[in-house]
Amino acid sequence: MKKQELAKGIVHYIFDPKPNRRFATSVTALLNGSKVMLIDVAYEFQFKGLLEEFSKSNIEIEQAIITHFHDDHMEGLKLLRGIPIYGSKRFQESLDLWIDKEEHAHFTPSITVDAPLSFSYGEHRITLIPHPGHSACGMLVKINDEFLHVGDEIMFATDGEPLLPSLADGTQNAKPYLDSIDKLRPYGGFTIIPSHGPVFDGETLAYEVGNRYNYLAALHDSGGVISFEDATKKCACTFACPEWHQENCVS
């Protein structure tokens, strides 16, 4: 686990990738004295290590935000009890797709969001913004009008190579993801915190958005029937995990 302090009271934890995975998982911690609010909670086995670190430092977890309801973002909730959990009002759509029904209770948020919601946590000003794209239950997190946590809309491999966008809602419909990418363009003045990959300066956001937008636009315009080579013709980067393209296409 790597630990990076992004600003006063904002710490980014990056875990080693699971075997045979090219991308790492992360948790962002917003500190308020000896208490903390978390953005995502990683896999259960990773979160257990973070809990141990917090225990050694006498840090108490007070609240958590789940940016979307996939296992690498929420599985650690199995180790938390009795705290407020923020999540998209559309959380159930992802749980029904990917999680056994008997496990849903572990991951059900106590506070659901279907419109922008702003609140304070200690000295941090937070805004939750529903942002369906990679998944129906996606959510952006603005922190102090300085940082933007983007979930899986923009992902990177452990070596920094951009990851191919992945349609994760089971529909092979690129339009929601395409729209969500387009809505990131105004955040060039923010520091961007992706769930997978390094934090990066907003000055490069237009480049990262543009490549993913061009891929998704080609996928959408083709009706989901297009080769990887044709779908990436207008992209100025090489995407990692090109095998995901087949999963994005209509069979």
Phi, psi and omega in degrees: 000128176257146184236127180228123176275116183274328179193176179302120177079011178231114185235135182249123179252127179242125182263155175297147179293154173295158178307138178067015174253144181262003183225148182265166179248151183221163174226136175251131183249130175252112187269143175225085187066237179265013179243162186211144168251136183252145168253109186069160185224014171060192174287158182302314184292330177286318182294329177302319178295322178292321176301320179295320178295317178298320180298318179297330182263005181058041177260130182254129176280121182260322185210165177213149175243132176251118185288331169191160195261067170246154191301325183286356178250339190232350189301329178299344178300339178299339183261002180245144178219139167075021176243155177296134177238121177267139176198165179297147176297343181266019182305324187297329180300319179284320179300318181295329181284320196240345190238135176302139187303324182292348180260354185303325184300330179296332194245003182285120181289150178271340178232114182256147189237125175233008176206159180308134183230122180248141177200167179253145171227106188058234179270001182269137173254122188239139172231125176262130184233112176305134189211067180297136181187270174306323174219159181296334185259022181295151180211132172274152176232114174269136181235114174058026183052030181230322181244147174230118175272125189250010178059228184253016177295324177232117184233153178227150172286170182297336178271006178090355179289137180296139177270141177300136174305142182238123175280115190247014181259004175080007185252347187056029177258110185279348188299312179301318179294317178302313179296321182293323177295317180299325182286352177276346186303323182289355187264026180297340179274000182259156165275131188261128177249100175277154177290332181233108178119177186284150171296140181221157182288141181297345178297334179265003184297320182301320179294312182295318178295315185301316180296316181290321178298316182297321177295311184293326178295318178296319178296315181294314184296334180276355186073020178083014179235095185198147177285158177299319181298317180289324182292336183252011183302323183266008181268135182266017180225168172255122182273137168283159179059050178298341179297341178294339182302319181299323178290333179283340186274154175282125182277000000 
